[in-house]
Amino acid sequence: MRGIVDRIVAPFVVDRRVLALAGARMADGIGNSFLIIVIPLYVTSGVVDGTTFGLDESMLIGVILSLFGFLNSSCQPFTGQLSDRLGRRKPFILVGLAGLALTNVAYVVAETYVSLLVIRGLQGVSVAFIVPASIALVNELATAGDRGGNMGVYNTFRLVGFGAGPAMAGAVVSRGPYALPGGLAVDGFEAAFYVATITATISYVMVTVLVSDPASTVANAGADLSVPVFDRSGPTLLDPIFTLGVASLFMATAIAMFATIQPQVNARLEQGATWFGLQFAAFIIAQVALQTPIGRACDRYGRRPFIVAGMALLIPTTLVQGFLFSSSLMFVARLFQGVAAAMVFAPSLALAGDLAGEGESGSKLSVLTMAFGYGIAVGPLSSGALVGFGFEMPFLFGTALAVIGTGLVYTQVEETLETTGSLPVVGSE
């Protein structure tokens, strides 16, 4: 029995602070992804009123949800750079989690569209404090030999939370109202907002008790925190971190286009919402299953092969979705699209972490997280605009981005690890 347990936990044997941080991000991910389902239901429930700025409900929902992504991504470079200058990560994570907890409970008293916009915007800013500091902390607690594995574990837990939230949210809302002691009751929406608040609070407590900044972070607070576009000293034209950021933007855009065109997908494949939910979840399933093993593998075999192969796999898995007429084949295509993303994400963060100097992790790695966030926001807008020209057009656009991204990482990104036997070392050191 002990041998079985050891094999199960072996992939997650990392610094306890990384594991605690990953667990905390899983908890807040559950609560934050709750809102992706709950907010549209809340807007259309009749509880909210006030000015709609001339927008219909569907467009207003899109603005509210997109505002989070754009503010989150736009603020990440600033919070990442500030955490580098101060040489502190934990306080930024705590500020962000506290902001999430407060804004989650604020939804209970939000009764106008304007208040929803303000609250969701503040949540985007709050998460911008969490993401760069968390990734930087994982990077600084890792070494060249286990950086990919640490990034993989962190992303696996975060994605589990993100995937579990939407699955739970609908049930929480639909089963309300809930009776409380003393004759009190809360409806389904209030219960969902309270659940999101509790998960953020749990994360806050976990980080407070179990996570600490390494001494080297304070000692090596960065001075030059710029991220150049061009590689001024290396053999390539573009800076590799900037290149990985562009590739992450293209990858996220190609992946996120699927969500907006649910009616068109269901009509083309003659399927219901259940099949679409499975196809949407297939991407996350692949990510959860593969982030950690791919992260471990890139520590042994190098970062670049996985990134290039993942971007190349993104090309056919995106293109084929525009020409399928089978629900099961669409599920398979989305699953392999998730495999492609898993091959890119953790190795890219690990490679950028290899290149980041002491005290620069927040600034450098926020380029990738910011770019990915922008892609998640841009993808749905792109597909919504392009699908009117034909069902295949969003996927052709995503394929073109994948082709460009593959070319960029193949020509502009070099390996950072050199292997001596089975021992990987940072090649630039």
C-alpha positions in Angstrom: 0.0 0.0 0.0 2.8 2.4 0.9 4.4 1.8 -2.5 1.1 2.7 -4.3 0.8 5.9 -2.2 4.4 6.8 -3.0 3.8 6.4 -6.7 0.7 8.6 -6.5 2.4 11.5 -4.6 5.8 11.2 -6.3 4.9 13.7 -9.2 4.0 16.3 -6.6 7.1 16.0 -4.4 8.2 19.6 -4.6 9.1 22.4 -2.1 6.3 22.4 0.5 5.8 26.1 -0.2 5.2 25.5 -3.8 2.7 22.8 -2.9 1.0 25.0 -0.4 0.9 27.9 -3.0 -0.5 25.5 -5.6 -3.2 24.3 -3.2 -4.1 27.9 -2.4 -4.4 28.7 -6.1 -6.6 25.7 -6.6 -8.9 26.9 -3.8 -9.2 30.5 -5.1 -9.5 29.1 -8.7 -12.6 27.2 -7.7 -14.2 30.4 -6.4 -13.1 32.6 -9.2 -14.2 30.3 -11.9 -17.5 29.9 -10.1 -18.3 33.4 -11.3 -17.9 32.6 -15.0 -21.1 30.6 -14.7 -22.8 32.6 -12.0 -22.5 36.1 -13.3 -24.3 35.5 -16.6 -27.1 33.8 -14.6 -27.2 36.7 -12.1 -27.4 39.3 -14.9 -30.4 37.6 -16.5 -32.1 36.7 -13.3 -34.0 40.0 -12.9 -32.2 40.9 -9.6 -29.9 43.4 -11.3 -31.2 46.6 -12.9 -30.0 50.1 -13.8 -28.4 51.6 -16.9 -27.2 49.1 -19.5 -25.2 51.7 -21.5 -27.4 50.9 -24.5 -26.1 47.3 -24.6 -28.3 44.2 -24.6 -27.9 41.6 -21.9 -25.6 39.3 -23.9 -23.2 42.0 -24.8 -23.2 43.4 -21.3 -22.3 39.9 -19.9 -19.4 39.8 -22.4 -18.2 43.2 -21.3 -18.4 42.3 -17.6 -16.5 39.0 -18.1 -13.9 40.5 -20.5 -13.2 43.5 -18.2 -11.7 41.1 -15.7 -9.3 39.6 -18.3 -8.2 42.9 -19.7 -7.6 44.6 -16.4 -5.9 41.5 -15.0 -3.5 41.2 -17.9 -2.8 45.0 -18.2 -1.9 45.3 -14.6 0.3 42.2 -14.3 3.5 43.9 -15.7 3.2 46.7 -13.1 2.6 44.4 -10.1 5.3 42.0 -11.3 7.8 44.8 -11.6 6.8 46.3 -8.2 7.3 42.9 -6.5 10.7 42.7 -8.1 11.7 46.2 -6.9 10.5 45.5 -3.3 11.9 41.9 -3.3 8.7 40.6 -1.9 6.2 38.1 -3.2 4.0 36.9 -0.3 2.5 40.4 0.5 1.4 40.8 -3.1 -0.3 37.4 -3.1 -2.1 38.2 0.2 -3.3 41.6 -1.1 -4.7 39.9 -4.1 -6.5 37.2 -2.2 -7.9 39.7 0.3 -9.2 41.7 -2.6 -10.9 38.6 -4.1 -12.5 37.7 -0.8 -13.9 41.2 -0.3 -15.2 41.6 -3.9 -16.7 38.1 -3.9 -18.9 39.0 -0.9 -19.7 42.4 -2.4 -21.7 40.7 -5.2 -24.3 39.9 -2.5 -25.3 43.6 -2.3 -24.7 44.4 -6.0 -28.0 45.3 -7.6 -27.0 47.4 -10.6 -25.0 46.7 -13.7 -22.5 49.4 -12.9 -21.8 47.8 -9.5 -21.1 44.5 -11.2 -18.7 46.2 -13.6 -16.9 47.9 -10.8 -16.7 44.7 -8.7 -15.5 42.5 -11.6 -12.9 45.2 -12.6 -11.5 45.2 -9.0 -11.3 41.4 -9.1 -9.2 41.7 -12.3 -6.8 44.0 -10.5 -6.8 41.7 -7.4 -5.8 38.7 -9.5 -3.1 40.8 -11.2 -1.4 41.0 -7.7 -1.6 37.2 -7.3 -0.4 35.8 -10.7 3.0 37.4 -11.3 4.0 37.1 -7.6 2.9 33.5 -7.5 4.8 32.5 -10.6 7.9 34.4 -9.5 7.8 32.7 -6.2 7.5 29.2 -7.7 10.4 30.1 -10.0 12.6 31.3 -7.1 11.9 28.2 -5.0 12.9 26.0 -7.9 16.3 25.1 -9.4 17.4 24.5 -13.0 16.9 20.8 -12.5 13.3 20.9 -11.2 11.9 24.3 -12.5 9.7 22.6 -15.1 8.3 20.1 -12.6 7.5 22.9 -10.1 5.7 24.9 -12.8 3.8 21.8 -13.8 2.6 21.0 -10.3 1.6 24.6 -9.7 -0.4 24.8 -13.0 -2.0 21.4 -12.4 -3.5 22.4 -9.1 -4.6 25.8 -10.4 -6.3 24.1 -13.4 -8.1 21.6 -11.2 -9.6 24.5 -9.3 -10.5 26.3 -12.5 -12.1 23.2 -14.0 -14.0 22.3 -10.8 -15.6 25.7 -10.2 -17.9 25.8 -13.2 -19.0 22.3 -12.6 -20.1 23.1 -9.1 -21.5 26.6 -9.7 -24.6 25.6 -11.6 -25.6 23.1 -8.9 -25.1 25.5 -6.1 -27.3 28.2 -7.8 -30.0 25.8 -8.9 -30.5 24.1 -5.6 -31.1 27.2 -3.6 -32.5 28.7 -1.5 -30.7 27.2 1.5 -32.1 27.2 5.0 -29.7 28.4 7.8 -29.9 28.2 11.6 -32.2 30.7 13.1 -34.8 30.7 10.4 -32.5 32.5 7.9 -32.2 31.5 4.3 -29.9 32.4 1.4 -30.8 32.0 -2.3 -28.7 30.2 -4.8 -26.8 33.3 -6.0 -25.9 34.4 -2.5 -24.7 30.9 -1.7 -22.5 30.9 -4.7 -20.9 34.2 -3.8 -20.4 33.0 -0.2 -18.7 29.9 -1.5 -16.3 32.0 -3.7 -15.6 34.2 -0.6 -14.8 31.1 1.5 -12.4 29.7 -1.1 -10.5 32.9 -1.3 -10.3 33.1 2.5 -9.0 29.5 2.6 -6.3 30.5 0.1 -5.4 33.6 2.2 -5.0 31.4 5.3 -2.9 28.8 3.5 -0.5 31.4 2.1 -0.2 33.2 5.4 0.6 30.0 7.4 2.5 27.9 4.8 4.2 30.2 2.3 7.3 32.4 2.8 9.6 34.4 0.6 13.1 32.9 0.1 15.8 35.1 1.6 17.4 35.5 -1.8 14.4 37.3 -3.1 14.9 40.3 -0.8 18.6 40.2 -1.2 18.4 40.3 -5.0 15.7 42.9 -5.6 16.0 43.7 -9.3 17.4 46.9 -10.7 17.0 46.6 -14.5 13.5 45.2 -14.9 12.8 46.0 -18.5 11.8 43.4 -21.0 13.3 44.2 -24.4 11.7 43.3 -27.7 15.0 42.7 -29.5 17.8 40.4 -28.4 20.7 42.8 -28.0 23.4 40.3 -27.1 22.3 36.9 -28.4 22.2 35.2 -31.8 18.5 35.8 -32.5 16.7 39.0 -33.6 13.9 38.9 -30.9 14.3 38.6 -27.2 13.3 35.0 -26.2 11.0 36.0 -23.4 9.2 38.5 -25.6 9.0 35.8 -28.3 7.5 33.3 -25.8 5.0 36.0 -24.8 3.9 36.5 -28.4 3.6 32.7 -28.9 1.5 32.5 -25.6 -0.8 35.2 -26.9 -1.3 33.4 -30.2 -1.8 30.0 -28.5 -4.4 31.4 -26.0 -6.3 33.2 -28.7 -6.5 30.0 -30.8 -7.8 28.0 -27.9 -10.2 30.5 -26.4 -12.2 31.1 -29.7 -14.2 27.9 -29.1 -16.2 29.3 -26.1 -18.0 32.1 -27.9 -19.4 30.1 -30.7 -21.3 27.5 -28.7 -24.6 28.0 -30.7 -22.8 27.6 -34.1 -20.9 24.5 -32.9 -24.0 22.8 -31.5 -26.0 23.5 -34.7 -23.2 22.3 -37.0 -22.6 19.1 -35.0 -26.4 18.6 -34.2 -25.6 18.3 -30.5 -26.8 19.6 -27.2 -25.1 21.5 -24.3 -23.8 18.4 -22.7 -21.6 17.5 -25.6 -20.3 21.1 -25.8 -19.5 21.0 -22.1 -17.5 17.8 -22.6 -15.7 19.3 -25.6 -14.9 22.5 -23.6 -13.7 20.4 -20.7 -11.5 18.2 -22.9 -8.9 20.9 -23.0 -8.7 21.3 -19.3 -8.6 17.5 -18.8 -5.5 17.2 -21.0 -3.9 20.1 -19.1 -4.5 18.6 -15.7 -3.2 15.2 -16.8 -0.1 16.4 -18.6 1.2 19.6 -17.0 3.2 17.9 -14.3 4.7 15.0 -16.3 5.6 17.4 -19.2 7.1 19.8 -16.7 9.3 17.0 -15.2 10.3 15.8 -18.7 11.4 19.3 -19.8 13.8 19.4 -16.8 15.5 16.3 -18.2 15.2 16.7 -22.0 15.2 20.5 -22.3 12.5 23.2 -22.7 12.7 24.0 -26.4 11.7 20.7 -27.9 8.4 20.6 -26.0 7.6 24.2 -26.8 8.3 23.8 -30.5 6.4 20.5 -30.7 3.4 21.9 -28.8 3.1 24.9 -31.0 3.4 22.7 -34.1 0.7 20.3 -32.7 -1.5 23.4 -32.2 -1.7 23.9 -36.0 -3.6 20.8 -37.0 -5.7 20.5 -33.8 -7.0 24.0 -34.4 -7.5 23.7 -38.1 -9.5 20.5 -38.0 -12.1 21.9 -35.7 -13.4 24.1 -38.5 -14.2 21.1 -40.7 -15.6 18.5 -38.4 -19.2 17.2 -38.3 -18.8 14.7 -35.4 -19.2 15.5 -31.7 -16.8 12.8 -30.7 -14.2 13.9 -33.2 -14.5 17.5 -31.9 -13.9 16.1 -28.4 -10.7 14.4 -29.6 -9.6 17.6 -31.4 -10.1 19.7 -28.3 -8.3 17.0 -26.2 -5.2 17.1 -28.4 -5.4 20.9 -28.5 -5.0 20.7 -24.7 -2.0 18.4 -25.1 -0.5 21.0 -27.4 -1.0 23.8 -24.8 0.4 21.6 -22.0 3.6 21.1 -24.0 4.0 24.8 -24.3 2.9 26.4 -21.0 5.0 24.9 -18.3 8.2 24.6 -20.4 7.8 28.2 -21.5 7.5 29.4 -17.9 10.5 27.2 -17.0 12.6 28.6 -19.9 11.7 32.2 -19.0 12.6 31.4 -15.4 16.0 30.1 -16.5 16.6 33.4 -18.3 15.4 35.7 -15.5 18.1 37.1 -13.4 18.0 37.3 -9.6 15.2 39.6 -8.6 13.7 39.7 -12.1 11.2 36.8 -12.0 8.1 38.9 -11.5 8.9 41.2 -14.4 10.0 38.5 -16.8 7.5 35.9 -16.2 4.6 38.4 -16.1 5.2 38.8 -19.9 4.0 35.3 -20.4 1.0 35.4 -18.0 0.0 38.8 -19.3 0.1 37.6 -22.9 -1.9 34.4 -22.1 -4.5 36.5 -20.4 -4.8 38.8 -23.3 -5.2 35.8 -25.6 -8.0 34.4 -23.4 -9.8 37.8 -23.7 -9.1 38.3 -27.5 -10.0 34.8 -28.6 -13.8 35.0 -27.9 -14.0 38.4 -29.4 -12.2 37.2 -32.6 -14.4 34.2 -33.1 -17.5 36.2 -32.5 -16.5 38.6 -35.2 -15.3 36.0 -37.7 -17.9 33.2 -37.5 -20.3 35.4 -39.5 -18.0 34.9 -42.5 -18.3 31.1 -42.2 -17.9 28.5 -39.5 -14.4 27.6 -40.5 -13.1 31.2 -40.4 -12.3 31.5 -36.6 -10.3 28.2 -36.8 -8.4 29.3 -39.9 -7.5 32.5 -38.1 -6.4 30.5 -35.1 -4.4 28.2 -37.3 -2.6 31.1 -38.9 -1.6 32.4 -35.5 -0.3 29.0 -34.5 1.8 28.8 -37.7 3.3 32.2 -37.0 3.9 31.3 -33.3 5.6 28.0 -34.3 7.9 29.9 -36.7 8.8 32.4 -34.0 9.7 29.9 -31.3 11.6 27.7 -33.8 13.8 30.6 -35.0 14.0 32.9 -32.0 14.1 30.7 -28.9 17.2 28.7 -27.9 17.6 26.0 -25.4 18.5 27.1 -21.8 19.5 23.7 -20.5 22.6 21.6 -21.3 22.5 18.0 -20.2 25.5 16.3 -18.8 24.4 12.7 -18.5 21.2 13.0 -16.6 22.0 16.2 -14.8 20.5 19.3 -16.4 22.1 22.7 -15.9 21.3 26.2 -17.1 23.3 26.7 -20.2 23.8 30.4 -19.7 25.3 30.1 -16.2 
